[in-house]
Amino acid sequence: MIDRKRGGWIQELDRNNRPSAVVYAGKADLYHAWQATITPLLPLAPSFATAVS
């Protein structure tokens, strides 16, 4: 779900698709956004870790 108030996304939803903070409170780190941006630019083989290094 897109977080239109604070930007980014809502990391956790409850069973009724409402924002929740049971597992993680606050905003997520930038890691997932970075990975989603860089992954399409990397080769598919042999692995993500090898391609990043």
VENPE-V593809 format. One record per run of one state. SS is the DSSP state (a for helix, b for strand, c for the rest). FROM is the first residue (numbers start at 0). LEN is the number of residues. If there is no record, write none. Layout:
BEGIN
{{SS:FROM:LEN} {SS:FROM:LEN}}
END
This chain:
BEGIN
{{c:0:1} {b:1:1} {c:2:6} {b:8:1} {c:9:3} {b:12:1} {c:13:5} {b:18:1} {c:19:11} {a:30:11} {c:41:6} {a:47:5} {c:52:1}}
END
